[in-house]
Amino acid sequence: MYATSSVGDPGSGEFGRPRICGIGACTVDVLFVLSPVQVSLHSQLATEFSLQVGGPVATSLMAAARLGAKTQVVAQVGDDWAGRIIRDSLQEVGVNVENMVLVPGGSSRIVLVLVDPNTAERSFVFRPDSMELATKEQIQAAGLEETVILLVDEASPCSIAAARVARRARGTVIFSGSWAKGKLRTLLRLVDICVVSDEFFSDWSFQEGAPRSVLDLKSASTAAVVIETHGKDGCTLWEAGESKRFPAFPVAAVDSTGAGDAFTGGLVFGISEGWPMSRAIEVASACGALSCTRLGGSQGLPDRRQIESFLAESKRR
């Protein structure tokens, strides 16, 4: 259950198993920044290209690891070029990948991201993966009984099973709302904190059983805290029967891909450190803002020194 006193001494860094465990989609993002000049009726130039790891939980874990958190991912990806890029990239930033399985013959999830250079907004085309997020054996091996925070991004059977284990161990379960499919209402009754964008409700309005508003989400869940993100307009914190609006940090945005996931990574890091929610949101907002200054969701993830410098500069303005 969420409480700032439940995560140990803030900043102590003295722990054996990863404090933060993530179960969710891991992808390879193929990013193109589109040129405003169209070559022909059927062709358009791209001014930039990048190949990066993406996915809500994967990006959030990388963001938290960059800030110094001890993290692990529980996932299955294909034993293909994309799966190896996902594993190696996560490991490179310090995410524990011992519980990531490369499935022989499996196909990893690949996402084509088209970025509008004028607005930094993007559109997606994706090829789904060919396996479940994780197996029962992986959940059992994850050490969730000793994990402080479990982060999930969809109501898959393995996410629900992991949430039950984490709840029994009095860990904090965080739902980073990306997909309103599966047994979402079952998962919502197992979470302590929900982080969703305002687009979550409209994007999934066609899905039977999906929450239609923050109030619907709150009533359907056990979450003591709900955070609704609004992109460049900041976020709203709902806690203890009250709401509070937090502004976003203004930046020269290049690409908003993964900004919400970077926000969640910063938030999860702050919670794992035992910070008050207002401070965790400040760092989360800085993570989200700085991620927008580079192409892709993982290329611009800041480390702790960059966050401190950015926040200090913002306060001098």
Backbone hydrogen bonds in HBPLUS format (Angstrom, degrees):
<---DONOR---> <-ACCEPTOR-->    atom                        ^
c    i                          cat <-CA-CA->   ^        H-A-AA   ^      H-
h    n   atom  resd res      DA  || num        DHA   H-A  angle D-A-AA Bond
n    s   type  num  typ     dist DA aas  dist angle  dist       angle   num
A0006-SER N   A0003-ALA O   2.92 MM   3  5.43 164.4  1.94 120.2 125.5     1
A0012-SER N   A0009-ASP O   3.09 MM   3  5.45 166.0  2.11 134.2 132.9     2
A0019-ARG N   A0070-LYS O   2.97 MM  51  5.72 122.4  2.31 133.5 144.4     3
A0148-VAL N   A0019-ARG O   3.03 MM 129  4.91 120.2  2.40 114.2 130.4     4
A0149-ILE N   A0019-ARG O   2.83 MM 130  6.13 162.0  1.86 171.0 172.1     5
A0020-ILE N   A0070-LYS O   3.24 MM  50  6.47 168.4  2.25 157.3 159.8     6
A0072-GLN N   A0020-ILE O   2.92 MM  52  6.45 139.0  2.09 154.8 166.1     7
A0021-CYS N   A0149-ILE O   2.90 MM 128  6.26 163.6  1.92 159.3 164.1     8
A0151-LEU N   A0021-CYS O   2.78 MM 130  6.13 164.0  1.81 162.0 167.0     9
A0022-GLY N   A0072-GLN O   2.94 MM  50  6.35 156.9  2.00 156.7 164.3    10
A0074-VAL N   A0022-GLY O   2.91 MM  52  6.16 159.4  1.96 169.5 169.0    11
A0023-ILE N   A0151-LEU O   2.92 MM 128  6.33 159.8  1.96 168.2 174.9    12
A0027-THR N   A0054-GLY O   3.00 MM  27  4.90 166.8  2.02 124.8 122.6    13
A0054-GLY N   A0027-THR O   2.87 MM  27  4.90 161.8  1.90 127.5 130.9    14
A0028-VAL N   A0109-ARG O   3.08 MM  81  6.56 149.7  2.17 148.4 157.0    15
A0111-VAL N   A0028-VAL O   2.88 MM  83  6.18 166.2  1.90 159.9 161.3    16
A0029-ASP N   A0052-GLN O   2.61 MM  23  5.19 165.0  1.63 164.2 167.8    17
A0052-GLN N   A0029-ASP O   3.00 MM  23  5.19 163.4  2.03 147.4 152.5    18
A0030-VAL N   A0111-VAL O   2.71 MM  81  5.99 170.7  1.72 168.3 170.5    19
A0113-VAL N   A0030-VAL O   2.80 MM  83  5.89 170.9  1.81 148.9 150.2    20
A0031-LEU N   A0050-SER O   2.85 MM  19  5.14 170.7  1.86 165.6 165.1    21
A0050-SER N   A0031-LEU O   3.07 MM  19  5.14 146.2  2.19 137.1 140.8    22
A0032-PHE N   A0113-VAL O   2.90 MM  81  6.27 157.1  1.96 170.1 177.7    23
A0115-VAL N   A0032-PHE O   2.83 MM  83  6.07 172.8  1.84 165.3 166.6    24
A0033-VAL N   A0048-GLU O   3.03 MM  15  5.09 161.3  2.07 133.6 137.6    25
A0047-THR N   A0033-VAL O   2.74 MM  14  5.59 149.2  1.83 160.5 169.1    26
A0034-LEU N   A0115-VAL O   3.00 MM  81  6.00 163.1  2.03 158.5 162.3    27
A0035-SER N   A0045-LEU O   2.84 MM  10  5.30 169.0  1.86 142.9 139.1    28
A0040-SER N   A0043-SER O   3.26 MM   3  5.02 172.9  2.26 129.5 129.4    29
A0043-SER N   A0040-SER O   3.38 MM   3  5.02 155.3  2.44  94.6 101.5    30
A0059-THR N   A0055-GLY O   2.88 MM   4  5.87 168.9  1.90 159.8 162.8    31
A0060-SER N   A0056-PRO O   3.03 MM   4  6.17 160.6  2.06 148.1 154.1    32
A0061-LEU N   A0057-VAL O   2.86 MM   4  6.04 159.8  1.90 155.5 160.4    33
A0062-MET N   A0058-ALA O   3.03 MM   4  6.26 156.3  2.09 146.4 152.9    34
A0063-ALA N   A0059-THR O   2.91 MM   4  6.16 155.8  1.97 148.5 155.4    35
A0064-ALA N   A0060-SER O   2.96 MM   4  6.20 161.2  1.99 150.4 154.8    36
A0065-ALA N   A0061-LEU O   2.86 MM   4  6.01 157.1  1.91 147.3 154.3    37
A0066-ARG N   A0062-MET O   2.89 MM   4  6.06 153.9  1.96 147.8 154.4    38
A0067-LEU N   A0063-ALA O   3.28 MM   4  6.55 135.9  2.49 136.4 147.0    39
A0067-LEU N   A0064-ALA O   3.14 MM   3  5.17 131.0  2.39  94.9 108.0    40
A0069-ALA N   A0064-ALA O   2.99 MM   5  5.42 161.9  2.02 145.7 139.9    41
A0068-GLY N   A0065-ALA O   2.96 MM   3  5.02 152.4  2.04 102.3 111.4    42
A0096-ASN N   A0071-THR O   2.92 MM  25  6.01 168.5  1.94 135.2 137.7    43
A0073-VAL N   A0096-ASN O   3.08 MM  23  6.33 159.1  2.13 172.8 167.1    44
A0101-VAL N   A0075-ALA O   2.93 MM  26  6.41 159.0  1.97 156.5 159.7    45
A0076-GLN N   A0133-LEU O   2.68 MM  57  5.47 116.9  2.07 148.1 155.3    46
A0077-VAL N   A0101-VAL O   2.95 MM  24  6.33 162.3  1.98 163.0 167.5    47
A0103-VAL N   A0077-VAL O   2.75 MM  26  6.09 161.8  1.78 164.9 164.2    48
A0079-ASP N   A0103-VAL O   2.93 MM  24  5.16 140.3  2.09 139.7 127.8    49
A0084-ARG N   A0080-ASP O   3.05 MM   4  6.33 157.9  2.10 157.2 162.9    50
A0085-ILE N   A0081-TRP O   3.09 MM   4  6.30 148.3  2.20 140.4 148.8    51
A0086-ILE N   A0082-ALA O   2.95 MM   4  6.21 159.3  1.99 151.6 157.1    52
A0087-ARG N   A0083-GLY O   2.98 MM   4  6.23 170.6  1.99 151.1 153.1    53
A0088-ASP N   A0084-ARG O   2.96 MM   4  5.98 169.4  1.97 146.3 149.8    54
A0089-SER N   A0085-ILE O   2.91 MM   4  5.85 158.9  1.96 146.8 152.8    55
A0090-LEU N   A0086-ILE O   3.09 MM   4  6.19 163.8  2.12 151.7 155.8    56
A0091-GLN N   A0087-ARG O   3.03 MM   4  6.18 164.5  2.05 150.8 155.6    57
A0092-GLU N   A0088-ASP O   2.91 MM   4  6.00 145.8  2.03 140.4 149.8    58
A0095-VAL N   A0090-LEU O   3.03 MM   5  5.30 154.9  2.10 151.9 143.8    59
A0094-GLY N   A0091-GLN O   3.06 MM   3  5.11 156.6  2.12 104.0 111.2    60
A0100-MET N   A0097-VAL O   3.02 MM   3  5.14 154.4  2.08 117.1 114.9    61
A0106-GLY N   A0103-VAL O   2.95 MM   3  5.24 161.1  1.99 131.5 133.6    62
A0130-SER N   A0107-SER O   3.13 MM  23  5.38 140.0  2.30 148.1 151.5    63
A0110-ILE N   A0127-ARG O   3.20 MM  17  5.31 151.4  2.28 142.4 150.0    64
A0127-ARG N   A0110-ILE O   2.81 MM  17  5.31 162.7  1.84 160.8 166.9    65
A0112-LEU N   A0125-VAL O   2.61 MM  13  5.01 169.0  1.62 171.1 169.5    66
A0125-VAL N   A0112-LEU O   2.93 MM  13  5.01 145.3  2.05 142.8 150.6    67
A0114-LEU N   A0123-SER O   2.95 MM   9  5.32 167.1  1.97 154.2 158.4    68
A0123-SER N   A0114-LEU O   2.97 MM   9  5.32 148.0  2.08 140.7 150.7    69
A0116-ASP N   A0121-GLU O   2.82 MM   5  5.52 174.4  1.83 169.3 171.3    70
A0120-ALA N   A0116-ASP O   2.79 MM   4  5.26 145.3  1.91 156.5 164.1    71
A0256-SER N   A0120-ALA O   2.96 MM 136  5.71 152.9  2.03 159.4 152.8    72
A0139-ILE N   A0135-THR O   3.12 MM   4  6.50 155.9  2.18 148.3 154.5    73
A0140-GLN N   A0136-LYS O   3.00 MM   4  6.27 158.7  2.05 148.8 154.4    74
A0141-ALA N   A0137-GLU O   3.05 MM   4  6.22 139.7  2.22 138.4 148.9    75
A0141-ALA N   A0138-GLN O   3.17 MM   3  5.04 123.9  2.50  90.7 105.0    76
A0142-ALA N   A0139-ILE O   3.23 MM   3  5.22 157.9  2.28 102.2 108.9    77
A0146-GLU N   A0143-GLY O   3.02 MM   3  5.74 159.3  2.07 119.0 125.0    78
A0147-THR N   A0144-LEU O   3.24 MM   3  4.81 158.2  2.29  94.4 101.0    79
A0172-THR N   A0148-VAL O   2.84 MM  24  6.15 174.3  1.85 157.2 157.1    80
A0150-LEU N   A0172-THR O   2.88 MM  22  6.23 160.1  1.92 155.9 160.6    81
A0174-ILE N   A0150-LEU O   2.81 MM  24  6.12 170.6  1.82 171.4 173.7    82
A0152-VAL N   A0174-ILE O   2.99 MM  22  6.38 162.9  2.02 168.5 173.8    83
A0176-SER N   A0152-VAL O   2.87 MM  24  6.14 167.2  1.89 168.5 170.3    84
A0159-SER N   A0156-SER O   3.11 MM   3  5.14 118.7  2.50  98.0 113.1    85
A0160-ILE N   A0156-SER O   3.02 MM   4  6.31 160.7  2.06 159.4 164.2    86
A0161-ALA N   A0157-PRO O   2.96 MM   4  6.16 160.1  2.00 147.4 153.3    87
A0162-ALA N   A0158-CYS O   2.91 MM   4  6.02 158.6  1.96 143.6 149.6    88
A0163-ALA N   A0159-SER O   2.89 MM   4  6.05 152.8  1.97 143.8 151.6    89
A0164-ARG N   A0160-ILE O   3.06 MM   4  6.31 150.6  2.15 146.5 153.4    90
A0165-VAL N   A0161-ALA O   3.23 MM   4  6.56 155.3  2.29 144.9 150.9    91
A0166-ALA N   A0162-ALA O   2.93 MM   4  6.19 166.7  1.95 155.5 159.0    92
A0167-ARG N   A0163-ALA O   2.89 MM   4  6.00 156.0  1.95 146.1 152.6    93
A0168-ARG N   A0164-ARG O   3.06 MM   4  6.24 159.0  2.11 144.7 150.0    94
A0169-ALA N   A0165-VAL O   3.12 MM   4  6.37 141.8  2.27 142.9 153.4    95
A0171-GLY N   A0166-ALA O   2.78 MM   5  5.02 167.2  1.80 157.7 153.2    96
A0170-ARG N   A0167-ARG O   2.94 MM   3  4.87 159.0  1.98 105.8 110.4    97
A0192-ASP N   A0173-VAL O   2.83 MM  19  5.31 170.1  1.84 145.2 148.7    98
A0193-ILE N   A0173-VAL O   3.20 MM  20  6.55 155.8  2.26 155.8 157.5    99
A0175-PHE N   A0193-ILE O   2.91 MM  18  6.35 161.0  1.95 163.3 166.5   100
A0195-VAL N   A0175-PHE O   2.87 MM  20  6.19 163.5  1.89 166.2 164.9   101
A0177-GLY N   A0195-VAL O   2.75 MM  18  5.94 134.5  1.96 144.8 159.0   102
A0186-THR N   A0183-LYS O   3.10 MM   3  5.37 128.3  2.38 101.8 115.3   103
A0187-LEU N   A0183-LYS O   3.14 MM   4  6.56 158.0  2.19 151.8 157.8   104
A0188-LEU N   A0184-LEU O   2.83 MM   4  6.10 159.0  1.87 155.5 162.1   105
A0189-ARG N   A0186-THR O   3.26 MM   3  5.48 140.9  2.42 100.1 110.4   106
A0190-LEU N   A0187-LEU O   2.78 MM   3  5.28 155.6  1.84 122.2 125.9   107
A0222-THR N   A0188-LEU O   2.97 MM  34  6.50 146.6  2.08 156.2 148.0   108
A0224-ALA N   A0192-ASP O   2.88 MM  32  5.63 135.3  2.08 134.5 139.8   109
A0225-VAL N   A0192-ASP O   3.35 MM  33  6.68 157.4  2.41 154.1 159.7   110
A0194-CYS N   A0225-VAL O   2.98 MM  31  6.45 155.8  2.04 149.3 156.6   111
A0227-ILE N   A0194-CYS O   2.81 MM  33  6.20 159.3  1.85 157.9 165.0   112
A0196-VAL N   A0227-ILE O   2.94 MM  31  6.38 159.7  1.99 165.2 171.7   113
A0229-THR N   A0196-VAL O   2.83 MM  33  6.21 154.0  1.90 140.5 149.2   114
A0200-PHE N   A0197-SER O   3.03 MM   3  5.29 150.5  2.12 105.5 114.4   115
A0198-ASP N   A0229-THR O   2.92 MM  31  6.02 142.5  2.06 170.8 165.5   116
A0203-ASP N   A0199-GLU O   2.79 MM   4  5.79 166.7  1.81 162.5 167.0   117
A0204-TRP N   A0200-PHE O   3.28 MM   4  6.21 145.4  2.40 136.9 143.5   118
A0205-SER N   A0202-SER O   3.37 MM   3  5.10 171.5  2.37 104.5 104.5   119
A0207-GLN N   A0204-TRP O   3.04 MM   3  5.39 152.6  2.12 110.1 118.3   120
A0210-ALA N   A0207-GLN O   3.12 MM   3  5.56 165.1  2.14 132.4 133.6   121
A0217-LEU N   A0213-SER O   2.90 MM   4  6.18 157.0  1.95 148.6 155.5   122
A0218-LYS N   A0214-VAL O   2.81 MM   4  6.05 160.7  1.84 154.8 159.6   123
A0219-SER N   A0215-LEU O   3.01 MM   4  6.17 158.0  2.06 144.5 150.2   124
A0220-ALA N   A0216-ASP O   3.04 MM   4  6.16 139.4  2.21 142.0 152.4   125
A0221-SER N   A0218-LYS O   3.36 MM   3  5.33 150.3  2.46  97.4 105.7   126
A0226-VAL N   A0238-TRP O   3.00 MM  12  5.06 160.3  2.04 145.5 151.2   127
A0238-TRP N   A0226-VAL O   2.77 MM  12  5.06 158.5  1.81 164.4 168.9   128
A0228-GLU N   A0236-THR O   2.95 MM   8  5.22 159.6  1.99 151.7 155.4   129
A0236-THR N   A0228-GLU O   2.83 MM   8  5.22 155.0  1.89 146.2 154.6   130
A0230-HIS N   A0234-GLY O   2.65 MM   4  5.20 156.9  1.70 165.6 158.7   131
A0233-ASP N   A0230-HIS O   3.09 MM   3  5.14 161.3  2.13 124.2 123.7   132
A0234-GLY N   A0231-GLY O   3.13 MM   3  5.80 153.2  2.21 125.3 124.3   133
A0235-CYS N   A0246-PHE O   2.92 MM  11  5.32 156.9  1.98 150.5 157.7   134
A0246-PHE N   A0235-CYS O   2.79 MM  11  5.32 170.3  1.80 164.9 165.5   135
A0237-LEU N   A0244-LYS O   2.80 MM   7  5.15 169.7  1.81 155.6 155.7   136
A0244-LYS N   A0237-LEU O   2.83 MM   7  5.15 145.5  1.95 141.9 152.9   137
A0239-GLU N   A0242-GLU O   2.86 MM   3  5.47 156.4  1.92 158.6 165.3   138
A0242-GLU N   A0239-GLU O   2.99 MM   3  5.47 162.3  2.02 117.4 123.2   139
A0254-VAL N   A0292-CYS O   2.66 MM  38  5.74 175.8  1.66 160.0 161.1   140
A0255-ASP N   A0292-CYS O   3.16 MM  37  5.11 162.0  2.19 135.9 141.5   141
A0259-ALA N   A0256-SER O   3.12 MM   3  5.38 167.6  2.14 130.0 128.9   142
A0262-ALA N   A0258-GLY O   2.85 MM   4  6.12 151.9  1.93 153.4 161.3   143
A0263-PHE N   A0259-ALA O   2.92 MM   4  6.18 153.0  2.00 144.3 152.0   144
A0264-THR N   A0260-GLY O   3.00 MM   4  6.28 155.9  2.06 140.0 145.8   145
A0265-GLY N   A0261-ASP O   2.92 MM   4  6.19 152.3  1.99 143.6 151.3   146
A0266-GLY N   A0262-ALA O   2.99 MM   4  6.30 158.5  2.04 152.1 156.6   147
A0267-LEU N   A0263-PHE O   2.92 MM   4  6.18 155.3  1.98 150.6 158.3   148
A0268-VAL N   A0264-THR O   2.82 MM   4  6.01 166.3  1.84 155.5 158.5   149
A0269-PHE N   A0265-GLY O   3.00 MM   4  6.15 155.7  2.06 143.8 150.7   150
A0270-GLY N   A0266-GLY O   3.04 MM   4  6.27 163.1  2.07 146.6 150.5   151
A0271-ILE N   A0267-LEU O   2.95 MM   4  6.24 157.5  2.00 153.3 159.6   152
A0272-SER N   A0268-VAL O   2.91 MM   4  6.07 156.8  1.97 147.3 153.8   153
A0273-GLU N   A0269-PHE O   3.06 MM   4  6.32 132.1  2.29 142.4 155.4   154
A0273-GLU N   A0270-GLY O   3.20 MM   3  5.08 132.6  2.43  91.5 104.3   155
A0275-TRP N   A0270-GLY O   3.05 MM   5  5.47 163.2  2.08 161.0 155.6   156
A0274-GLY N   A0271-ILE O   2.99 MM   3  5.11 157.0  2.04 104.5 112.0   157
A0279-ARG N   A0276-PRO O   3.11 MM   3  5.54 123.0  2.46 108.5 121.3   158
A0280-ALA N   A0276-PRO O   3.08 MM   4  6.38 164.6  2.10 157.4 162.3   159
A0281-ILE N   A0277-MET O   2.90 MM   4  6.07 155.7  1.95 151.4 157.3   160
A0282-GLU N   A0278-SER O   3.08 MM   4  6.28 148.2  2.18 137.7 146.2   161
A0283-VAL N   A0279-ARG O   3.10 MM   4  6.41 164.1  2.12 156.5 158.4   162
A0284-ALA N   A0280-ALA O   2.88 MM   4  6.04 157.1  1.93 145.1 152.7   163
A0285-SER N   A0281-ILE O   2.79 MM   4  5.92 157.7  1.84 148.9 154.1   164
A0286-ALA N   A0282-GLU O   3.07 MM   4  6.34 149.6  2.17 141.9 150.1   165
A0287-CYS N   A0283-VAL O   2.92 MM   4  6.24 155.6  1.98 150.7 157.2   166
A0288-GLY N   A0284-ALA O   2.95 MM   4  6.24 162.8  1.98 153.0 157.1   167
A0289-ALA N   A0285-SER O   2.94 MM   4  6.09 157.0  1.99 144.7 151.1   168
A0290-LEU N   A0286-ALA O   2.94 MM   4  6.08 173.0  1.94 154.8 156.6   169
A0291-SER N   A0287-CYS O   3.02 MM   4  6.11 149.5  2.11 145.5 153.8   170
A0292-CYS N   A0289-ALA O   3.09 MM   3  5.42 140.0  2.26 104.5 115.4   171
A0293-THR N   A0290-LEU O   3.12 MM   3  5.43 160.1  2.16 108.6 114.8   172
A0301-LEU N   A0298-SER O   3.49 MM   3  5.50 172.9  2.50 107.1 108.0   173
A0307-ILE N   A0303-ASP O   3.07 MM   4  6.39 154.6  2.14 151.9 159.3   174
A0308-GLU N   A0304-ARG O   2.96 MM   4  6.23 165.6  1.99 154.1 157.3   175
A0309-SER N   A0305-ARG O   2.98 MM   4  6.15 160.5  2.02 149.4 154.8   176
A0310-PHE N   A0306-GLN O   2.89 MM   4  5.99 159.4  1.93 145.7 151.7   177
A0311-LEU N   A0307-ILE O   2.89 MM   4  6.09 166.2  1.91 157.6 160.5   178
A0312-ALA N   A0308-GLU O   3.00 MM   4  6.09 157.2  2.05 143.4 150.0   179
A0313-GLU N   A0309-SER O   2.96 MM   4  6.14 158.9  2.01 147.9 153.5   180
A0314-SER N   A0310-PHE O   2.90 MM   4  6.11 152.0  1.98 145.4 153.7   181
A0315-LYS N   A0311-LEU O   3.07 MM   4  6.29 147.3  2.18 144.2 151.5   182
A0316-ARG N   A0313-GLU O   3.17 MM   3  5.19 138.1  2.35  96.8 108.4   183
A0317-ARG N   A0314-SER O   3.36 MM   3  5.43 149.2  2.46  97.2 105.7   184
